[in-house]
Amino acid sequence: MGTASHGIGTARALQVNETAGAFSGLAMGLNALATALLLPILWALLG
């Protein structure tokens, strides 16, 4: 549900302003990348 909400928010930001939509999409992508890279490391350290 959270991912869908962020996608809807990004789509809305794109409707309001192209620059805001671009930064929203970039932030969503970078967050996914950081999570994919950092979560396994944290899992190994804490698990």
MIDOSE-1310 file (N, C-alpha, C; in nm, 2 decimals, decimal comma, always signed):
residues 47
mgta	+0,08/-0,12/+0,00/+0,00/+0,00/+0,00/+0,09/+0,13/+0,00; +0,20/+0,12/+0,07/+0,29/+0,24/+0,08/+0,35/+0,27/-0,06; +0,39/+0,17/-0,13/+0,45/+0,19/-0,27/+0,34/+0,25/-0,36; +0,22/+0,20/-0,35/+0,11/+0,26/-0,44/+0,09/+0,40/-0,40
shgi	+0,09/+0,43/-0,27/+0,07/+0,57/-0,23/+0,18/+0,66/-0,28; +0,30/+0,62/-0,28/+0,41/+0,70/-0,33/+0,40/+0,72/-0,48; +0,35/+0,62/-0,55/+0,33/+0,63/-0,69/+0,22/+0,72/-0,73; +0,12/+0,72/-0,65/+0,01/+0,81/-0,67/+0,05/+0,96/-0,64
gtar	+0,13/+0,97/-0,54/+0,18/+1,11/-0,51/+0,27/+1,16/-0,61; +0,36/+1,07/-0,67/+0,45/+1,11/-0,78/+0,37/+1,15/-0,90; +0,26/+1,07/-0,93/+0,18/+1,11/-1,05/+0,11/+1,24/-1,03; +0,07/+1,27/-0,91/+0,00/+1,40/-0,88/+0,10/+1,51/-0,89
alqv	+0,22/+1,49/-0,83/+0,32/+1,59/-0,84/+0,36/+1,62/-0,99; +0,36/+1,52/-1,07/+0,38/+1,54/-1,22/+0,27/+1,62/-1,28; +0,15/+1,61/-1,24/+0,04/+1,69/-1,29/+0,05/+1,83/-1,25; +0,10/+1,86/-1,13/+0,11/+1,99/-1,08/+0,22/+2,07/-1,15
neta	+0,34/+2,00/-1,15/+0,46/+2,07/-1,21/+0,55/+1,96/-1,26; +0,61/+1,97/-1,38/+0,69/+1,87/-1,43/+0,82/+1,86/-1,35; +0,88/+1,96/-1,30/+1,00/+1,96/-1,22/+0,97/+1,88/-1,09; +0,86/+1,91/-1,03/+0,83/+1,85/-0,90/+0,81/+1,70/-0,93
gafs	+0,74/+1,66/-1,04/+0,72/+1,52/-1,07/+0,85/+1,45/-1,10; +0,95/+1,52/-1,16/+1,08/+1,46/-1,19/+1,15/+1,44/-1,06; +1,15/+1,53/-0,97/+1,23/+1,51/-0,85/+1,16/+1,40/-0,76; +1,03/+1,40/-0,77/+0,95/+1,30/-0,69/+0,99/+1,16/-0,74
glam	+0,99/+1,14/-0,87/+1,03/+1,01/-0,93/+1,17/+0,98/-0,90; +1,26/+1,08/-0,91/+1,40/+1,05/-0,88/+1,42/+1,01/-0,73; +1,35/+1,08/-0,64/+1,36/+1,04/-0,50/+1,30/+0,90/-0,48; +1,20/+0,86/-0,54/+1,14/+0,73/-0,53/+1,24/+0,62/-0,58
glna	+1,30/+0,65/-0,69/+1,40/+0,56/-0,75/+1,53/+0,54/-0,66; +1,58/+0,66/-0,61/+1,69/+0,65/-0,52/+1,67/+0,58/-0,39; +1,55/+0,60/-0,34/+1,51/+0,54/-0,22/+1,50/+0,38/-0,24; +1,45/+0,34/-0,35/+1,44/+0,20/-0,38/+1,58/+0,14/-0,39
lata	+1,67/+0,21/-0,46/+1,81/+0,17/-0,48/+1,88/+0,16/-0,34; +1,87/+0,26/-0,26/+1,93/+0,26/-0,13/+1,88/+0,15/-0,04; +1,75/+0,13/-0,05/+1,69/+0,02/+0,03/+1,75/-0,12/-0,02; +1,75/-0,14/-0,15/+1,80/-0,26/-0,20/+1,95/-0,29/-0,17
lllp	+2,03/-0,18/-0,16/+2,17/-0,20/-0,13/+2,20/-0,21/+0,02; +2,13/-0,13/+0,10/+2,16/-0,12/+0,24/+2,09/-0,22/+0,33; +1,97/-0,26/+0,29/+1,89/-0,35/+0,38/+1,96/-0,49/+0,39; +2,02/-0,55/+0,29/+2,09/-0,68/+0,32/+2,21/-0,66/+0,41
ilwa	+2,28/-0,55/+0,40/+2,39/-0,52/+0,49/+2,34/-0,51/+0,64; +2,24/-0,43/+0,66/+2,19/-0,41/+0,79/+2,13/-0,55/+0,84; +2,07/-0,62/+0,76/+2,01/-0,75/+0,80/+2,12/-0,85/+0,85; +2,24/-0,84/+0,78/+2,35/-0,93/+0,82/+2,41/-0,88/+0,95
llg	+2,42/-0,75/+0,97/+2,48/-0,70/+1,09/+2,39/-0,72/+1,21; +2,26/-0,71/+1,19/+2,17/-0,72/+1,31/+2,11/-0,86/+1,33; +2,12/-0,94/+1,22/+2,05/-1,07/+1,23/+2,14/-1,18/+1,28
